[in-house]
């Protein structure tokens, strides 16, 4: 078997296929950090495979701390060591030739290789192994495992488990089988977990899934003209993406169906992206649908998980077209820094309201309102909850939209107007304490005290309420001045006692209601946890 696996012609073809597949995954954004592991049958075969890869990509054997263009912090600069992109990981043998001996390093070197491979920013991306690192070696960013070694049962489960560790942005691990382990994979999975024995796909199955779903998506877009995305100017291409995002938001049902289908395409495409059987047209349409999904996802969730999946052409197109008035707001909304800057910017809101895409405009307004409410709720929990309920009513009304509704445009405009009004109302809350002679943070305690009067049906003089709000805020500041106060029971207990004594001093509440103390303390915790002064 080793004579067949180690045949020089085969290893040369194997290296060519591996390089093509790996580079395709990196360029398509199908891999999280480019971390991959290649499992060979023997040391000699591993070394010969390594030399074939380096012959194809000499630059992979040159040392660097990180990939060219990577942004490094001061901590990164200290922790990252110059490493080759691809390395062999195994112990030395007394019979190793000189070059291999120096390459493998000693025990101390291997510990450093371990640290660098686990560092997401390290230039060390590809590990060639035989037995080492196949068990008990966890690298969450590792998402691609190439297997060219006969492995069975428990050892196989251990090996493929190297790519199933969870990390943000990683949905699954990919196992590329060069040796024919599918039968052993089924046996192993059936032995250890019968429910999952068919819960994986090979490249051929993935291509079928991609094609089937592209066909379904084409039917969903049958009345939409996407030609300018493929053949127009950069601005026309980006506008086509935005129009496509608008098109699939026609109803909540259509939007959900589209998002689910493209998510399935992405999962299958990640597996077969390196296959030559996928045509360029199929790749282009996949990129198109992924780009549309990214826009809708950003409008809905505030970030775009598939943005890396767009090919270089789409990314460059977006960069070039950002100067277009209004268009950039769609792409900016997921950027936290930009969003915070524009949270109270009238011009920013005006740009959104100028958009001619009603669904997109509503989603942007909804997201902006959610951010404003989020900032409000950090300090004033009561008002934050009030505005959340008001927003949810409008969102529910919007989600009930019907494509056959003849009054659709008027309804959309009304919802957009109400969302805009809510944004202004929420923004006014930040200065609402001025009229009472109290600041924003004191107003948060005034509101909870006032709200409790209504909730538990008792009256309390407004002037005393203002003074009590100031005193509560002062007490909270003095008692909870340590950053970890909310984890210290002694401080929390002292704060509770202080609040009870203070409320008793002010004669609040004038009726016996234990719930009042609980509600006020919750507001105090919320305020201290999120306020700027904390």
C-alpha positions in Angstrom: 0.0 0.0 0.0 2.8 2.4 0.9 4.5 1.7 -2.5 1.3 2.7 -4.2 0.6 5.7 -2.0 4.2 6.9 -2.3 4.6 6.5 -6.1 6.5 9.6 -7.3 4.1 10.4 -10.1 1.1 10.1 -7.7 2.8 12.4 -5.1 3.4 15.0 -7.8 -0.2 14.9 -8.9 -1.3 15.0 -5.2 0.8 18.1 -4.6 -0.7 19.8 -7.7 -4.3 19.0 -6.6 -3.7 20.0 -3.0 -2.1 23.4 -3.9 -5.0 24.2 -6.4 -7.7 23.2 -3.8 -6.1 25.0 -0.9 -5.5 28.2 -2.9 -9.1 28.1 -4.3 -10.5 27.9 -0.8 -8.4 30.8 0.4 -9.2 33.0 -2.5 -12.9 32.2 -2.2 -12.9 32.9 1.5 -14.1 29.4 2.2 -11.5 28.9 4.9 -11.6 31.0 8.1 -7.8 31.6 8.6 -6.3 29.3 6.0 -5.3 26.7 8.6 -5.0 23.2 7.1 -3.5 19.9 8.1 -2.3 17.2 5.6 -2.0 13.7 6.9 0.5 11.4 5.2 1.1 7.7 5.6 4.8 7.7 6.4 7.7 10.0 7.1 9.3 9.4 3.8 6.1 10.0 1.8 5.4 13.2 3.9 8.9 14.5 3.0 8.5 13.7 -0.7 5.1 15.3 -0.7 6.5 18.4 1.0 9.2 18.8 -1.6 6.7 18.5 -4.4 4.6 21.3 -2.8 7.6 23.6 -2.3 8.6 23.0 -5.9 5.3 24.4 -6.9 5.2 27.2 -4.3 8.7 28.1 -3.3 7.4 31.2 -1.4 5.6 28.9 1.1 9.1 27.8 2.4 10.1 31.4 3.2 9.9 32.7 6.7 7.6 35.5 7.8 5.7 36.5 11.0 2.4 36.9 9.2 0.8 37.1 5.8 1.7 40.2 3.8 -0.6 43.1 4.6 -1.8 41.6 8.0 -2.5 44.2 10.7 -0.5 43.4 13.8 -0.8 44.8 17.3 2.2 45.2 19.6 1.2 42.0 21.3 1.2 40.2 17.9 4.6 41.5 17.1 6.0 40.1 20.3 4.2 36.7 20.1 4.6 35.9 16.4 7.8 34.3 15.3 9.1 34.1 11.7 7.7 30.8 10.2 7.3 29.1 6.9 3.7 28.8 5.5 4.0 25.0 5.4 5.9 22.8 7.8 6.4 19.1 8.6 5.5 18.1 12.1 7.2 15.0 13.4 10.1 13.9 15.6 13.7 13.6 14.2 15.2 10.2 13.3 18.9 9.5 13.4 18.8 8.5 9.8 17.2 11.7 8.5 19.1 13.5 5.9 20.6 16.9 7.0 18.0 19.2 5.5 15.1 17.2 7.0 16.9 17.0 10.4 17.2 20.8 10.7 13.7 21.3 9.4 12.0 19.1 12.0 13.8 20.8 14.9 14.1 19.5 18.5 11.5 19.3 21.3 11.7 23.0 22.1 11.3 23.9 18.4 8.2 21.7 18.2 6.6 23.5 21.2 7.1 26.8 19.3 5.6 25.2 16.1 2.6 24.2 18.3 2.2 27.8 19.6 2.5 29.4 16.2 0.1 27.1 14.5 -2.5 27.8 17.1 -2.0 31.6 16.6 -4.6 32.7 13.9 -2.3 35.4 12.6 0.8 33.3 12.2 2.3 32.8 8.8 2.3 29.0 9.6 -0.8 27.8 7.9 -0.3 24.3 6.7 1.0 21.4 8.9 2.1 18.1 7.2 1.8 15.3 9.8 1.9 11.5 10.1 1.0 10.7 13.7 1.7 13.8 15.7 -1.1 16.4 16.3 -3.8 13.9 15.3 -5.1 13.5 18.9 -5.5 16.0 21.7 -4.3 18.9 19.6 -7.0 21.6 19.4 -6.8 24.5 17.0 -10.3 26.1 16.7 -9.4 28.0 13.5 -8.3 24.7 11.8 -11.0 24.0 9.3 -9.5 21.8 6.6 -8.1 18.3 6.9 -6.5 16.5 3.9 -6.2 12.7 4.5 -3.9 10.5 2.5 -3.4 7.8 5.0 -5.5 4.6 5.8 -7.1 5.3 9.2 -9.8 3.3 10.9 -12.3 3.5 13.8 -11.3 5.4 16.9 -8.2 6.9 15.2 -10.3 8.1 12.3 -12.7 9.8 14.7 -9.9 11.4 16.6 -8.3 12.6 13.3 -11.3 14.2 11.8 -12.2 15.8 15.1 -9.2 18.2 14.7 -11.5 20.3 12.4 -14.7 20.2 14.4 -13.6 22.7 17.1 -16.0 25.7 17.4 -15.0 29.3 16.8 -16.9 32.4 15.7 -17.3 32.4 11.9 -16.7 28.7 11.5 -19.7 26.6 10.6 -18.1 23.3 9.9 -14.8 21.5 9.2 -14.0 20.1 5.8 -12.3 16.6 5.4 -10.7 16.1 1.9 -10.3 12.4 1.3 -7.4 11.3 -1.0 -7.3 7.7 0.2 -10.8 6.4 0.2 -11.9 6.6 3.9 -15.6 7.0 3.2 -16.4 3.4 4.1 -14.3 3.6 7.3 -15.9 6.9 8.1 -19.4 5.4 7.9 -18.3 2.4 10.1 -16.6 4.7 12.6 -19.6 7.1 12.8 -22.0 4.2 13.0 -20.0 2.7 15.8 -19.7 5.8 17.9 -22.8 7.7 17.0 -25.4 6.0 14.9 -27.5 9.1 14.5 -24.7 10.9 12.6 -23.4 8.2 10.3 -24.8 10.0 7.2 -24.3 13.5 8.4 -21.5 14.5 6.0 -21.2 15.2 2.3 -18.6 14.4 -0.3 -17.6 16.7 -3.2 -19.9 15.1 -5.7 -22.9 15.4 -3.5 -22.1 19.0 -2.7 -21.9 19.9 -6.4 -25.4 18.4 -6.9 -26.7 20.4 -4.0 -25.1 23.6 -5.3 -26.6 23.1 -8.8 -30.0 22.2 -7.4 -30.2 25.2 -5.2 -28.9 27.6 -7.9 -31.7 26.3 -10.1 -34.2 27.0 -7.3 -32.8 30.5 -6.8 -33.0 31.2 -10.5 -36.7 30.4 -10.3 -37.1 32.7 -7.3 -35.3 35.5 -9.4 -37.0 34.7 -12.7 -38.6 38.2 -12.9 -35.4 40.0 -11.8 -32.8 41.3 -14.2 -29.4 40.6 -12.8 -27.5 41.1 -16.1 -25.9 44.4 -15.0 -24.3 42.7 -12.1 -22.3 40.5 -14.5 -21.8 43.0 -17.3 -22.3 46.6 -16.0 -20.1 49.2 -14.5 -19.1 48.9 -10.8 -21.9 51.3 -9.8 -24.4 49.3 -11.8 -23.2 46.1 -10.3 -23.6 47.4 -6.8 -27.0 48.9 -7.5 -28.0 45.5 -8.9 -27.0 43.9 -5.7 -29.0 46.4 -3.7 -32.0 46.0 -6.0 -31.8 42.2 -5.7 -31.8 42.6 -1.9 -34.9 44.7 -2.2 -36.5 42.2 -4.5 -36.2 39.3 -2.2 -37.6 41.3 0.8 -40.9 41.5 -1.0 -42.5 39.4 1.7 -41.1 37.9 4.9 -41.7 34.4 3.5 -39.7 35.1 0.3 -36.9 36.7 2.3 -36.7 33.7 4.7 -36.8 31.2 1.9 -34.0 33.0 0.0 -31.8 33.3 3.1 -32.2 29.6 3.9 -31.5 28.5 0.3 -28.3 30.6 0.1 -27.1 29.4 3.5 -27.4 25.8 2.1 -25.6 26.8 -1.1 -22.8 28.2 1.0 -22.4 25.1 3.1 -22.2 22.9 0.0 -20.0 25.4 -2.0 -17.5 25.5 0.8 -16.9 21.8 0.3 -16.7 21.7 -3.5 -15.2 25.1 -4.2 -11.9 23.5 -5.4 -13.6 21.2 -7.9 -13.0 21.7 -11.6 -16.5 20.5 -12.3 -18.1 23.7 -11.1 -18.4 26.1 -14.1 -17.4 29.8 -13.9 -21.0 30.7 -14.4 -22.0 28.6 -11.4 -19.3 30.3 -9.4 -20.4 33.7 -10.5 -24.1 33.1 -9.6 -23.0 31.7 -6.2 -21.1 34.9 -5.5 -24.0 37.0 -6.6 -26.5 35.2 -4.3 -24.0 35.3 -1.4 -23.4 39.0 -1.9 -27.2 39.6 -1.8 -27.5 37.5 1.3 -24.7 39.5 2.9 -26.6 42.8 2.3 -29.8 41.4 3.7 -28.1 39.8 6.6 -26.4 43.1 7.4 -29.7 44.9 7.2 -31.2 42.4 9.6 -28.5 41.4 12.0 -25.9 44.2 11.7 -23.1 42.1 10.2 -22.4 40.1 7.1 -21.0 36.6 7.8 -20.6 35.8 4.1 -18.7 38.9 3.1 -15.4 37.0 2.8 -17.1 34.5 0.5 -17.5 37.2 -2.2 -14.7 36.9 -4.7 -12.2 39.6 -5.2 -14.2 41.2 -8.0 -17.2 41.8 -5.8 -15.1 43.2 -3.0 -13.3 45.6 -5.3 -16.6 46.6 -6.8 -17.9 47.6 -3.4 -14.9 49.6 -2.6 -15.1 51.5 -5.9 -18.8 52.2 -5.6 -19.0 53.5 -2.0 -18.8 57.1 -3.2 -22.4 56.7 -4.4 -24.8 58.8 -2.2 -27.1 56.6 -0.2 -25.6 53.3 -1.4 -22.9 53.2 1.2 -25.3 53.4 4.1 -26.5 49.9 3.3 -23.0 48.6 3.7 -22.0 50.8 6.7 -24.7 49.8 9.1 -22.8 46.7 10.3 -19.7 48.7 11.1 -19.9 49.4 14.8 -17.5 52.4 14.7 -19.3 54.1 11.8 -22.7 53.3 13.4 -21.8 54.9 16.8 -20.5 58.0 15.0 -23.7 58.4 13.1 -26.1 57.4 15.8 -27.3 61.0 16.3 -26.4 62.4 12.9 -29.3 64.1 11.2 -27.5 63.9 7.8 -27.1 60.1 8.2 -30.8 59.7 8.9 -31.7 61.9 6.0 -29.5 59.8 3.6 -31.4 56.7 4.7 -34.7 58.3 4.2 -33.7 59.3 0.6 -33.3 55.7 -0.4 -35.8 54.6 -3.1 -35.7 51.0 -1.9 -38.6 50.8 0.6 -37.7 47.4 2.2 -34.1 48.3 2.5 -34.9 51.7 4.0 -37.2 50.2 6.6 -34.5 47.6 7.6 -31.9 50.4 7.9 -34.2 52.5 10.0 -35.1 49.5 12.2 -31.5 48.7 12.7 -30.6 52.3 13.5 -33.5 52.5 16.0 -32.4 49.3 17.6 -28.9 50.8 18.1 -30.4 54.0 19.6 -32.6 51.9 21.9 -29.6 49.8 22.8 -27.6 52.9 23.9 -30.6 54.2 25.8 -31.3 50.9 27.6 -27.7 50.7 28.8 -28.6 53.4 31.3 -32.3 53.7 31.4 -33.8 50.2 31.4 -37.4 51.4 31.7 -37.4 53.7 28.7 -35.4 51.1 26.7 -38.1 48.5 27.3 -40.8 51.0 26.3 -39.2 51.8 23.0 -38.4 48.2 22.3 -42.1 47.4 22.6 -43.1 50.3 20.3 -40.5 49.2 17.7 -41.7 45.5 17.9 -45.2 46.6 17.0 -44.0 48.3 13.8 -41.7 45.3 13.0 -44.6 42.9 13.4 -46.7 45.1 11.1 -44.0 45.2 8.5 -43.4 41.4 8.7 -47.1 40.9 7.8 -46.6 42.6 4.4 -48.3 40.9 1.4 -47.0 41.2 -2.2 -50.6 41.6 -3.4 -51.3 44.5 -1.1 -52.4 47.4 -3.3 -51.6 49.9 -0.6 -48.1 48.5 -0.1 -46.2 51.7 -1.0 -48.3 53.8 1.3 -48.0 51.3 4.1 -44.2 51.2 3.7 -43.9 55.0 3.8 -46.1 55.1 6.9 -43.9 52.4 8.7 -40.7 54.3 7.6 -42.1 57.5 8.9 -43.1 56.0 12.3 -39.7 54.4 12.6 -38.0 57.7 11.9 -40.3 59.4 14.5 -39.4 56.7 17.1 -35.7 57.4 16.4 -36.1 61.1 17.2 -38.2 60.3 20.3 -35.6 57.9 21.6 -32.8 60.4 20.9 -34.7 63.1 22.8 -34.7 60.8 25.9 -31.0 61.4 26.3 -31.7 65.1 27.2 -35.2 64.6 28.7 -33.9 65.2 32.2 -32.9 68.8 31.5 -36.4 70.1 32.1 -36.4 68.4 35.5 -32.9 69.7 36.4 -31.4 66.3 36.4 -28.9 64.6 34.1 -29.5 61.5 31.8 -28.3 59.0 34.4 -30.4 60.5 37.3 -33.4 60.6 34.9 -33.0 56.8 34.6 -33.7 56.4 38.3 -36.5 59.0 38.2 -38.2 57.0 35.5 -38.0 53.7 37.4 -39.3 55.4 40.5 -42.1 57.1 38.6 -42.9 53.9 36.7 -43.3 52.0 40.0 -45.8 54.6 41.3 -48.0 53.7 38.3 -47.3 50.0 38.4 -48.2 49.6 42.1 -50.9 52.4 42.1 -49.5 54.8 44.7 -48.7 58.6 44.6 -45.5 60.4 45.5 -44.7 64.1 45.2 -42.8 64.8 42.0 -40.3 67.2 43.7 -39.3 64.6 46.3 -39.1 62.0 43.4 -36.5 64.2 41.7 -34.4 64.5 44.9 -34.8 60.7 45.6 -33.5 59.9 42.0 -30.4 62.1 42.6 -29.8 60.4 46.0 -30.2 56.9 44.5 -27.8 57.6 41.7 -25.2 59.1 44.2 -25.6 56.0 46.4 -25.1 53.6 43.6 -22.0 55.5 42.4 -20.4 55.5 45.9 -21.2 51.9 46.8 -20.4 50.3 43.4 -17.2 52.0 42.5 -15.2 48.8 41.9 -15.1 47.4 38.3 -16.0 43.9 39.6 -18.7 45.1 42.0 -21.5 43.0 40.4 -19.5 39.8 41.1 -18.9 40.7 44.8 -21.7 39.6 47.1 -20.5 41.9 50.0 -20.8 45.0 47.8 -24.2 44.0 46.4 -25.5 43.3 49.8 -24.3 46.6 51.1 -25.9 48.4 48.1 -29.2 46.6 48.8 -29.2 47.6 52.5 -28.2 51.2 51.5 -31.1 51.4 49.0 -33.6 50.1 51.5 -32.5 52.7 54.2 -32.5 55.5 51.6 -35.9 54.7 50.4 -37.2 54.4 53.9 -35.7 57.8 54.7 -37.6 59.3 51.8 -40.8 57.4 52.7 -40.8 55.6 49.4 -42.9 53.6 48.7 -45.6 54.8 50.9 -47.1 51.3 50.8 -45.5 47.9 51.6 -44.3 46.4 48.3 -41.2 44.3 48.4 -41.2 44.1 44.6 -40.3 47.9 44.5 -36.8 47.2 46.1 -36.2 44.4 43.6 -37.1 46.6 40.6 -34.9 49.5 41.8 -32.0 47.2 42.5 -32.2 45.7 39.0 -32.1 49.3 37.5 -29.1 50.0 39.7 -27.3 46.9 38.4 -28.2 47.7 34.8 -27.0 51.3 35.2 -23.7 50.5 36.9 -22.9 47.7 34.5 -23.4 49.8 31.4 -22.9 53.4 32.3 -19.9 55.3 31.0 -18.7 56.1 34.6 -18.6 52.4 35.5 
